[in-house]
Amino acid sequence: MNVIGRLYLGTLYAMAGIAGAMLIWLMISVITSVVMRNLGLQPFAWLFTSSEYAILYMTMLGAPWLVREKGHVHIELVTAALPPAARRVVSRSVAAACVGVCALLAWKGGELMLTNIVRNDLDVRAYYFPKWILTAAFPISFGLMAVEFSRFVVGSDLMHSGEAGIHE
């Protein structure tokens, strides 16, 4: 694998690792908040806000890796009933549609992020937080998902295995 490929793969795995760390943070922050409430204390304002941000980032950062690993949800009922040639056409067509949707969402997410920067939009909750930091996840993650889905359009690997049921 060339250097660019290794860097790209390293980026995907780093994003997935950060998403995993955020999942741990969510567990810690929820437990801390519940314990504080049960002790009659007011949880810290930043605790709830950081949990909300973590949910967004966890989802966005982990999604490209999930596409690469075929860990996203898809139903094999139809593709399992198709002959191999038709399965390839359907699988590549679905992957192409996913590329289109992800590319559109990356574009619109980029526009949203640039609008947030130009307007100097702030998320005002516990603290004043620049919104572009939140919306930056959209073009990055949806762009990488478009790249990953495109691997199923033009690569040798298909998104659908053609085997209905649960396979772990």
Backbone torsions as a table, in degrees:
resi	resn	phi	psi	omega
1	MET	NA	138.2	-177.8
2	ASN	-77.5	174.3	-175.4
3	VAL	-63.2	-43.1	-179.3
4	ILE	-63.6	-42.0	178.3
5	GLY	-62.3	-41.0	178.5
6	ARG	-66.9	-40.6	177.4
7	LEU	-63.6	-42.8	178.7
8	TYR	-61.6	-49.1	179.5
9	LEU	-62.6	-40.1	176.5
10	GLY	-61.8	-38.3	177.1
11	THR	-63.6	-45.3	178.9
12	LEU	-60.3	-44.5	-179.2
13	TYR	-69.9	-34.4	176.0
14	ALA	-65.2	-42.4	177.9
15	MET	-62.3	-42.2	178.2
16	ALA	-64.9	-38.2	177.8
17	GLY	-64.7	-41.4	176.7
18	ILE	-63.6	-40.7	177.5
19	ALA	-61.0	-40.6	177.2
20	GLY	-63.8	-40.7	177.7
21	ALA	-64.4	-36.1	177.7
22	MET	-67.6	-33.0	175.5
23	LEU	-63.6	-41.1	176.3
24	ILE	-64.4	-42.2	177.8
25	TRP	-60.3	-40.2	178.3
26	LEU	-59.4	-43.6	178.8
27	MET	-61.2	-47.7	-178.7
28	ILE	-63.6	-44.7	-176.7
29	SER	-68.0	-37.9	178.3
30	VAL	-67.6	-45.0	178.8
31	ILE	-61.9	-44.3	179.4
32	THR	-61.3	-44.4	179.8
33	SER	-62.6	-43.8	-179.7
34	VAL	-65.7	-43.9	179.1
35	VAL	-62.2	-44.7	179.5
36	MET	-61.0	-42.8	178.7
37	ARG	-64.3	-41.0	179.6
38	ASN	-67.4	-24.5	176.6
39	LEU	-87.7	2.6	179.3
40	GLY	81.6	14.5	179.8
41	LEU	-99.0	156.4	175.4
42	GLN	-88.9	120.1	178.1
43	PRO	-60.5	153.5	179.5
44	PHE	-62.4	142.0	-178.9
45	ALA	-61.6	-38.3	-177.0
46	TRP	-70.6	-18.9	-177.9
47	LEU	-65.5	-47.0	-179.8
48	PHE	-68.4	-43.6	-178.9
49	THR	-63.1	-43.2	180.0
50	SER	-65.1	-31.2	176.7
51	SER	-67.0	-42.1	178.5
52	GLU	-62.1	-45.3	179.5
53	TYR	-64.0	-39.6	-179.3
54	ALA	-63.6	-37.1	178.6
55	ILE	-61.9	-44.5	179.0
56	LEU	-63.4	-52.7	-176.8
57	TYR	-66.3	-37.5	179.3
58	MET	-59.9	-45.1	179.9
59	THR	-64.7	-47.9	-175.6
60	MET	-70.7	-40.2	-177.2
61	LEU	-74.1	-30.8	-179.1
62	GLY	-83.4	-20.0	-174.0
63	ALA	-62.2	-45.8	179.8
64	PRO	-60.7	-38.8	177.7
65	TRP	-64.7	-40.2	178.3
66	LEU	-62.1	-39.7	177.5
67	VAL	-62.6	-45.1	-179.3
68	ARG	-59.5	-40.5	-176.8
69	GLU	-88.6	5.4	-176.3
70	LYS	56.3	38.0	-179.1
71	GLY	-93.7	-4.0	178.2
72	HIS	-76.5	162.6	-177.5
73	VAL	-81.3	127.1	169.9
74	HIS	-150.9	155.0	-174.1
75	ILE	-104.9	128.7	-176.5
76	GLU	-97.9	6.6	-174.9
77	LEU	-58.8	-46.7	-178.4
78	VAL	-73.0	-46.6	-176.5
79	THR	-66.6	-25.9	178.4
80	ALA	-69.0	-27.9	-178.5
81	ALA	-87.1	-6.9	-176.7
82	LEU	-91.5	150.2	171.8
83	PRO	-68.2	158.4	-174.6
84	PRO	-52.8	-41.6	-178.5
85	ALA	-64.6	-45.0	179.2
86	ALA	-67.6	-35.8	178.4
87	ARG	-61.4	-41.6	178.3
88	ARG	-61.4	-44.0	-179.4
89	VAL	-64.0	-47.2	-178.9
90	VAL	-64.3	-46.0	-178.2
91	SER	-62.0	-44.6	179.8
92	ARG	-68.7	-33.6	177.7
93	SER	-67.8	-42.3	177.3
94	VAL	-63.6	-43.6	178.7
95	ALA	-62.6	-39.5	178.2
96	ALA	-64.5	-39.9	176.3
97	ALA	-63.5	-39.1	177.6
98	CYS	-64.3	-39.2	176.7
99	VAL	-60.7	-46.1	-179.6
100	GLY	-61.1	-45.8	180.0
101	VAL	-64.5	-45.6	-179.5
102	CYS	-64.7	-40.2	178.7
103	ALA	-64.0	-41.9	177.7
104	LEU	-62.6	-45.3	179.8
105	LEU	-66.6	-34.2	175.6
106	ALA	-65.0	-43.6	179.3
107	TRP	-61.7	-50.3	-179.3
108	LYS	-65.9	-36.5	176.1
109	GLY	-64.1	-39.0	175.8
110	GLY	-63.7	-42.3	176.8
111	GLU	-61.5	-43.3	179.1
112	LEU	-62.1	-44.5	179.6
113	MET	-61.7	-44.6	179.3
114	LEU	-65.0	-37.8	175.6
115	THR	-62.2	-42.5	177.4
116	ASN	-61.5	-38.5	179.2
117	ILE	-68.1	-48.1	-177.3
118	VAL	-62.4	-42.6	-178.3
119	ARG	-80.5	-11.0	-174.3
120	ASN	57.2	43.3	-179.6
121	ASP	-65.3	142.0	178.9
122	LEU	-123.6	143.8	170.9
123	ASP	-92.2	112.6	-174.6
124	VAL	-104.9	103.4	174.5
125	ARG	-133.7	-105.9	177.6
126	ALA	-71.9	-34.3	-178.2
127	TYR	-140.8	166.0	172.8
128	TYR	-84.1	118.1	-173.4
129	PHE	-129.0	126.1	179.4
130	PRO	-60.2	126.0	-177.6
131	LYS	-65.2	-27.4	-176.8
132	TRP	-62.8	-26.4	178.3
133	ILE	-66.3	-33.4	176.8
134	LEU	-74.8	-46.4	-173.9
135	THR	-79.0	-9.5	176.6
136	ALA	-63.1	-24.5	179.9
137	ALA	-66.8	-28.0	-176.4
138	PHE	-65.4	-57.2	-178.7
139	PRO	-64.5	-35.6	-179.1
140	ILE	-66.1	-53.1	-174.7
141	SER	-70.5	-45.0	179.6
142	PHE	-68.7	-33.0	175.0
143	GLY	-63.0	-44.9	178.7
144	LEU	-68.6	-33.6	175.3
145	MET	-65.5	-37.4	176.4
146	ALA	-61.4	-42.1	177.6
147	VAL	-61.6	-45.8	-177.9
148	GLU	-66.2	-42.1	177.2
149	PHE	-65.5	-33.2	180.0
150	SER	-65.2	-25.6	175.1
151	ARG	-61.1	-32.4	179.3
152	PHE	-81.7	-15.9	177.8
153	VAL	-81.4	-45.7	-173.2
154	VAL	-110.9	-12.7	-178.0
155	GLY	-83.5	178.0	-179.8
156	SER	-79.2	-22.3	-178.8
157	ASP	-85.3	136.7	176.4
158	LEU	-98.2	151.8	177.8
159	MET	-71.5	-35.2	-177.9
160	HIS	-102.3	134.4	-179.3
161	SER	-86.9	-21.6	-177.2
162	GLY	85.1	9.1	179.1
163	GLU	-111.2	112.0	179.8
164	ALA	-76.6	152.0	178.7
165	GLY	106.1	-175.4	-177.9
166	ILE	-95.8	124.9	178.7
167	HIS	-128.1	112.6	-179.5
168	GLU	-123.7	NA	NA
